[in-house]
Amino acid sequence: MLKPLSILFTATVLALGSLSQAGAQECPEGTSATSLKGKIYNNGVAANETLGVAHLTLGQREKMKCAVHGVGGVTPAGEIDFFHTIVCDDSVEVLNPYIGQVETVHSQLTLHTTGTADFELCIPGVPAAGTHGTFDETSVAVPGTGRGIFQGVTVGALEVQGTTNCLFSIDMAFAGSACLPE
């Protein structure tokens, strides 16, 4: 069970890849189920746009910091529809097929996030004062957006919990697994 972070964010379900969970079925050839857990600290930076950092632990050892950029929105009915892109602080060597040399890339993945929110106005009758509350969401990897350790991610799921406050600061905690390249 995940505990809420500070006074802010309590949300659910983020999936990487298809809706099936890593471990619930076999991973595709060349990949293996890897546990993922961490925390995300995010802010609203413009209308329908967020920016933040994720502290990610892969398996039992590897720790990474990733930038998180979100573009999308929440309807008045509380329906979430966002695209989130993460870029991490690791360096993965890959062969550049165009120049025939090994180069370094930083791991990256774009997720399509949908779900529902339970927000309330910070000042009743004054939408400009902002909202606060909780939400549940499901994210799936956008095909072809994985780089580095996320290259080819197709199966996995993360459970996310969090909250947002009146200044649209967002704190989240997540845990789950994904089929990552071996």
ChimeraX attribute file (.defattr): number of C-alpha atoms within 10 A of each C-alpha:
attribute: neighborCount
match mode: 1-to-1
recipient: residues
	/A:1	6
	/A:2	14
	/A:3	11
	/A:4	17
	/A:5	18
	/A:6	10
	/A:7	12
	/A:8	20
	/A:9	25
	/A:10	22
	/A:11	25
	/A:12	20
	/A:13	20
	/A:14	27
	/A:15	26
	/A:16	29
	/A:17	23
	/A:18	18
	/A:19	16
	/A:20	15
	/A:21	22
	/A:22	26
	/A:23	18
	/A:24	10
	/A:25	11
	/A:26	13
	/A:27	20
	/A:28	16
	/A:29	9
	/A:30	10
	/A:31	17
	/A:32	18
	/A:33	23
	/A:34	19
	/A:35	20
	/A:36	21
	/A:37	20
	/A:38	18
	/A:39	20
	/A:40	23
	/A:41	20
	/A:42	21
	/A:43	20
	/A:44	18
	/A:45	14
	/A:46	9
	/A:47	9
	/A:48	13
	/A:49	16
	/A:50	21
	/A:51	20
	/A:52	19
	/A:53	18
	/A:54	23
	/A:55	17
	/A:56	20
	/A:57	18
	/A:58	17
	/A:59	13
	/A:60	10
	/A:61	7
	/A:62	10
	/A:63	16
	/A:64	15
	/A:65	18
	/A:66	21
	/A:67	18
	/A:68	22
	/A:69	21
	/A:70	24
	/A:71	18
	/A:72	17
	/A:73	17
	/A:74	16
	/A:75	11
	/A:76	9
	/A:77	10
	/A:78	14
	/A:79	16
	/A:80	19
	/A:81	21
	/A:82	21
	/A:83	19
	/A:84	22
	/A:85	21
	/A:86	20
	/A:87	21
	/A:88	21
	/A:89	14
	/A:90	17
	/A:91	13
	/A:92	14
	/A:93	12
	/A:94	13
	/A:95	11
	/A:96	11
	/A:97	8
	/A:98	6
	/A:99	8
	/A:100	8
	/A:101	10
	/A:102	12
	/A:103	12
	/A:104	13
	/A:105	17
	/A:106	16
	/A:107	20
	/A:108	21
	/A:109	24
	/A:110	24
	/A:111	23
	/A:112	22
	/A:113	24
	/A:114	21
	/A:115	19
	/A:116	19
	/A:117	21
	/A:118	15
	/A:119	19
	/A:120	15
	/A:121	15
	/A:122	17
	/A:123	12
	/A:124	10
	/A:125	8
	/A:126	10
	/A:127	11
	/A:128	9
	/A:129	12
	/A:130	16
	/A:131	19
	/A:132	20
	/A:133	21
	/A:134	20
	/A:135	22
	/A:136	22
	/A:137	22
	/A:138	22
	/A:139	24
	/A:140	23
	/A:141	27
	/A:142	20
	/A:143	15
	/A:144	13
	/A:145	15
	/A:146	21
	/A:147	18
	/A:148	21
	/A:149	19
	/A:150	21
	/A:151	16
	/A:152	21
	/A:153	26
	/A:154	26
	/A:155	28
	/A:156	29
	/A:157	27
	/A:158	23
	/A:159	21
	/A:160	27
	/A:161	27
	/A:162	27
	/A:163	26
	/A:164	24
	/A:165	20
	/A:166	16
	/A:167	13
	/A:168	19
	/A:169	19
	/A:170	26
	/A:171	25
	/A:172	25
	/A:173	26
	/A:174	24
	/A:175	20
	/A:176	23
	/A:177	23
	/A:178	28
	/A:179	27
	/A:180	24
	/A:181	18
	/A:182	10
